[in-house]
Amino acid sequence: MFAEGKNEEAVTEYEQCLAVNPAHSEALHGLARALQELNRFDESVTACKRLVELKPDDPLSFTALSIALHRKGLITEAESAANRARILDWKKQLREKKPRTI
């Protein structure tokens, strides 16, 4: 529904999914995006904060929060969330980097 621009319906579906499984991160991502498209920025930020609580080590969670905060006009907070996303991404890259063998 979101892809078809049916944002109100998408919000309803995402909320129903989250009622069944409050930890469904993909539904939280989708809900946040649909709410942004409806200019419901406070609710979008709330959804993203839930996502960050659920996945505090996920760079995408902080990226979503950064976007939501930016759309709401909270630039300083958005930049802080974006910086957190970058740091988490760098840490992830370092963990995944395999040592070189000679």
GUDRENDREN-407238 format. One record per residue (C-alpha): residue number from 1; x, y, z; residue in three letters. Coordinates in pm, whole numbers. Each point is the difference from the previous one (the first is absolute). Layout:
N
  nr     xx     yy     zz rest
 NUM      X      Y      Z  ALA
...
//
This chain:
102
  nr     xx     yy     zz rest
   1      0      0      0  MET
   2    283    237     82  PHE
   3    157    -60   -341  ALA
   4   -334     83   -159  GLU
   5    -27    328    191  GLY
   6   -280   -128    223  LYS
   7    164    134    312  ASN
   8   -302      8    231  GLU
   9    -72   -363    -79  GLU
  10    368    -87     40  ALA
  11      7    161    344  VAL
  12   -302   -209    102  THR
  13    164   -320   -123  GLU
  14    333     76    165  TYR
  15   -177     77    328  GLU
  16   -191   -328    -20  GLN
  17    325   -186    -59  CYS
  18    161    175    297  LEU
  19   -298    -86    220  ALA
  20     79   -366    -68  VAL
  21    378     39     17  ASN
  22    122    328    157  PRO
  23    360    -98    -81  ALA
  24    -54    -21   -378  HIS
  25    272    242   -113  SER
  26    -98      0   -368  GLU
  27   -353    104     96  ALA
  28    140    283    212  LEU
  29    215    118   -292  HIS
  30   -302     -9   -231  GLY
  31   -224    172    253  LEU
  32    253    280     46  ALA
  33     24     56   -377  ARG
  34   -376     -4    -55  ALA
  35    -50    245    286  LEU
  36    260    232   -153  GLN
  37   -185     -5   -330  GLU
  38   -313    106    190  LEU
  39    193    284    169  ASN
  40    -58   -165    338  ARG
  41    353     69    111  PHE
  42    -48    -32    377  ASP
  43   -137   -351    -45  GLU
  44    277    -86   -245  SER
  45    265    107    250  VAL
  46   -171   -208    268  THR
  47      4   -307   -225  ALA
  48    368     55    -77  CYS
  49     84     36    368  LYS
  50   -171   -334     61  ARG
  51    210   -145   -280  LEU
  52    322    134    155  VAL
  53    -99   -150    335  GLU
  54    -64   -332   -172  LEU
  55    320      1   -207  LYS
  56    250    231    172  PRO
  57    296   -138   -197  ASP
  58   -163     31   -343  ASP
  59    122    294   -210  PRO
  60   -323     -4   -200  LEU
  61   -204     63    315  SER
  62    193    319     67  PHE
  63    -14     98   -367  THR
  64   -380    -30     11  ALA
  65     -8    209    317  LEU
  66    224    261   -160  SER
  67   -230     28   -301  ILE
  68   -310     27    218  ALA
  69    158    268    218  LEU
  70    116    191   -307  HIS
  71   -347    -11   -153  ARG
  72   -135    135    330  LYS
  73    251    286    -18  GLY
  74    218   -112    291  LEU
  75    328     38   -185  ILE
  76    242    -22    294  THR
  77   -166   -318    127  GLU
  78     -9   -140   -354  ALA
  79    373     59    -42  GLU
  80     69   -171    332  SER
  81   -200   -308   -107  ALA
  82    178     -1   -338  ALA
  83    337     11    175  ASN
  84   -103   -293    219  ARG
  85    -98   -194   -314  ALA
  86    341     70   -157  ARG
  87    187   -114    312  ILE
  88   -204   -320     20  LEU
  89     63    -66   -368  ASP
  90    374     50     41  TRP
  91      4   -237    297  LYS
  92   -192   -256   -202  LYS
  93    247     30   -287  GLN
  94    294    -48    238  LEU
  95   -159   -310    155  ARG
  96    -64   -152   -341  GLU
  97    345     77   -139  LYS
  98    200   -319    -29  LYS
  99    369      7     80  PRO
 100    227    -17   -298  ARG
 101    214   -309    -41  THR
 102    343      3   -152  ILE
//
